[in-house]
Structures are given as C-alpha cells and as structure tokens.
Amino acid sequence: MAFTVTSAGRRLVMAALLALAIAGLVVRHFAPNPSTLRDVGTLLLVLWLPAVGNLVAYLVRKMPRKPDARPANAFAPGSAFTPQLRAEIETEGIPAHVASPLTAGDARFMVVKGQHAFTARLERPLVEMLAAPGKQVIGLELLHPATALPHLRAGGDFHVVVGRTAVAKGRVVE
C-alpha cells in the first residue's frame, strides 16, 4: 500500500513525536535515578529532535528567497551592436535545412571552440553572411564576453553552429 505524504500527515506525526517526548519527560522525572524506566523516558525524550528538525525545515521553506541570478540567455531586444572581436569566417553556402527556420533578421549563432560554446551575433542577418561563400572578415558580439574572450584568442580556430549544424569555420583575427 502506498503512503502519500501530506502537510496534514506531517503535522500529525510532529504532534505525536512531541507528545511522546513530553511523556518521556514525565516518566524520566518520576522514575528513580538508576533504573530502566528512567532510560526509557530518556529515549522517549529524544524524540523531540526530529520534530524540531521538521519545524526548522518548515521555517526555512517559508523564508523569502532572493531571485535567481541566472545569466542572460539572449541579447536585449533593440540593443546596439558592439563587436568584441573580429573574425575571418569561411562559408560554403547555407544548407537548406538550416536556412528555412532562420528569420530574415536573425543574427544569433553559436561559436564553438573545443568543448565550449558561446552565443554570438552579427551586425547583419546571419542568412546574408552564410549565403556568400568564401572568406569574409566580420565583427562578432558575444553574449557573455568575459566568459568567452579568454577562450577565443587571436589566431584561434572555431566553428559557427546554427541549431545543431556546423555551417562555417572561423579564425579569430583580433
């Protein structure tokens, strides 16, 4: 038979533990000092510890929490483009399955260096950059430059990934 834990059940168990602890206090108080009955009273008295732990956990859950300090996962809408690095990108054209889900103004993609991936964007739409095959030097704005720039040093190679597809190779110029 399954036992479902509810708030009312927790309160009932807590009340029972506290009642047994009080009974242990009474037994311990009236029992002769070196006796088995006094030891049983001591054991019953110890039952208040889980009740106090339960009460502390309840109070901790009720405390207001500060909002999560999660890093941004997208560029602010309408924010100005400020490139943090220049890169030479070599494209071979845009695959059809990558181009179809992209919107005309979408400029975001992932820069993958080894096992690290960083969100970046271009000044112009991504479709324009990928449509022109060959090498081109472009400016990239990184979503979290403090995290990404130590991995993207001048002369370092990386891959441009859109969705789950690598669509171009790149090299950091400066």
C-alpha positions as CSV (number, residue, x, y, z in Angstrom):
1,M,0.0,0.0,0.0
2,A,1.4,3.4,-1.0
3,F,1.8,6.0,1.6
4,T,1.4,9.6,0.4
5,V,3.0,12.3,2.5
6,T,0.8,15.4,3.0
7,S,1.1,18.5,5.1
8,A,-1.6,17.3,7.5
9,G,0.2,14.0,7.9
10,R,3.5,15.8,8.7
11,R,1.7,17.8,11.3
12,L,0.1,14.7,12.8
13,V,3.5,12.9,13.0
14,M,5.1,16.0,14.6
15,A,2.4,16.2,17.2
16,A,2.8,12.5,18.0
17,L,6.6,12.9,18.4
18,L,6.2,15.9,20.6
19,A,3.5,14.0,22.8
20,L,5.9,11.0,23.2
21,A,8.7,13.4,24.1
22,I,6.6,15.1,26.8
23,A,5.5,11.6,28.1
24,G,9.3,10.7,28.2
25,L,9.9,13.9,30.2
26,V,7.2,13.0,32.7
27,V,8.5,9.3,33.0
28,R,12.0,10.5,33.4
29,H,11.1,13.0,36.1
30,F,9.2,10.5,38.3
31,A,11.3,7.4,37.7
32,P,14.1,6.5,40.2
33,N,17.5,7.7,39.1
34,P,19.3,4.5,38.2
35,S,16.5,2.5,36.5
36,T,15.4,1.0,33.2
37,L,12.2,3.1,33.3
38,R,14.3,6.3,33.5
39,D,16.3,5.1,30.5
40,V,13.1,4.5,28.5
41,G,12.0,8.0,29.5
42,T,15.3,9.4,28.2
43,L,14.8,7.6,24.8
44,L,11.2,9.0,24.6
45,L,12.6,12.4,25.4
46,V,15.0,12.3,22.5
47,L,12.0,12.1,20.1
48,W,11.7,15.9,20.1
49,L,14.8,16.2,17.9
50,P,13.1,15.1,14.6
51,A,10.2,17.3,15.5
52,V,12.5,20.3,15.9
53,G,14.3,19.4,12.6
54,N,10.9,19.2,10.9
55,L,10.0,22.6,12.3
56,V,13.3,24.2,11.2
57,A,12.8,22.8,7.7
58,Y,9.3,24.2,7.6
59,L,10.5,27.7,8.6
60,V,13.3,27.6,6.0
61,R,10.8,26.8,3.3
62,K,8.7,29.8,4.4
63,M,11.6,32.2,4.2
64,P,11.5,34.5,1.2
65,R,14.2,33.7,-1.4
66,K,16.1,36.1,-3.5
67,P,15.5,35.9,-7.2
68,D,17.8,33.6,-9.2
69,A,20.8,35.3,-10.5
70,R,20.9,33.5,-13.8
71,P,22.9,34.9,-16.7
72,A,21.0,36.3,-19.7
73,N,20.4,33.8,-22.5
74,A,19.6,36.3,-25.2
75,F,20.6,39.7,-26.3
76,A,18.4,42.5,-25.1
77,P,15.9,43.4,-27.9
78,G,16.8,46.6,-29.7
79,S,20.3,46.8,-28.1
80,A,23.1,48.3,-30.1
81,F,25.6,46.0,-31.8
82,T,29.1,46.4,-30.2
83,P,31.6,43.9,-31.6
84,Q,34.1,42.4,-29.1
85,L,36.2,40.6,-31.7
86,R,36.9,40.4,-35.4
87,A,36.9,37.0,-37.1
88,E,37.6,35.6,-40.5
89,I,34.7,33.3,-41.4
90,E,34.9,30.8,-44.3
91,T,31.5,29.6,-45.5
92,E,30.5,27.1,-48.2
93,G,26.9,28.4,-48.6
94,I,24.0,27.8,-46.3
95,P,22.4,24.3,-46.1
96,A,18.6,24.3,-46.9
97,H,17.6,22.7,-43.6
98,V,19.4,25.5,-41.7
99,A,18.2,28.4,-43.8
100,S,14.5,27.5,-43.6
101,P,14.0,28.0,-39.8
102,L,16.0,31.3,-39.7
103,T,14.1,34.5,-39.8
104,A,15.2,37.4,-42.0
105,G,16.6,39.4,-39.1
106,D,18.1,36.6,-37.0
107,A,21.7,37.3,-36.4
108,R,22.4,34.9,-33.5
109,F,24.5,31.7,-33.6
110,M,26.9,29.7,-31.5
111,V,30.7,29.9,-31.6
112,V,32.2,26.5,-30.7
113,K,35.8,26.3,-29.6
114,G,36.7,22.8,-28.4
115,Q,34.1,21.8,-25.8
116,H,33.0,25.4,-25.1
117,A,30.1,27.1,-26.9
118,F,29.3,30.8,-26.8
119,T,26.3,32.7,-28.1
120,A,27.3,35.4,-30.5
121,R,25.6,37.7,-33.1
122,L,26.4,39.6,-36.2
123,E,25.6,43.2,-37.2
124,R,23.7,42.0,-40.2
125,P,21.4,39.0,-40.6
126,L,23.0,35.5,-40.4
127,V,21.5,34.4,-43.7
128,E,23.4,37.2,-45.6
129,M,26.7,36.1,-44.1
130,L,26.1,32.4,-44.8
131,A,24.8,33.0,-48.3
132,A,28.1,34.5,-49.6
133,P,30.5,31.6,-49.9
134,G,34.2,32.2,-49.3
135,K,36.2,34.1,-46.6
136,Q,35.0,37.3,-45.1
137,V,36.1,39.3,-42.0
138,I,33.2,40.2,-39.7
139,G,32.7,41.6,-36.2
140,L,31.1,39.4,-33.5
141,E,29.3,40.5,-30.4
142,L,29.4,37.9,-27.6
143,L,26.5,37.5,-25.2
144,H,29.0,36.9,-22.3
145,P,32.3,38.4,-23.4
146,A,34.0,38.0,-20.0
147,T,33.5,34.2,-20.2
148,A,34.1,33.8,-24.0
149,L,37.1,36.0,-24.7
150,P,39.7,34.0,-22.7
151,H,38.9,31.0,-25.0
152,L,38.8,33.0,-28.2
153,R,42.3,34.4,-28.6
154,A,43.8,35.8,-31.8
155,G,44.7,33.1,-34.3
156,G,42.4,30.5,-32.6
157,D,40.0,28.5,-34.8
158,F,36.3,27.9,-34.1
159,H,33.2,26.6,-35.7
160,V,30.0,28.5,-36.4
161,V,27.0,26.4,-35.3
162,V,23.3,27.2,-36.2
163,G,20.9,24.9,-34.4
164,R,22.8,21.7,-34.3
165,T,24.6,22.1,-37.6
166,A,28.2,23.4,-38.1
167,V,27.8,25.8,-41.0
168,A,31.2,27.6,-41.2
169,K,34.7,27.6,-39.9
170,G,36.3,30.7,-38.4
171,R,39.5,32.1,-37.0
172,V,39.8,35.0,-34.6
173,V,41.7,37.9,-36.2
174,E,41.7,40.3,-33.2
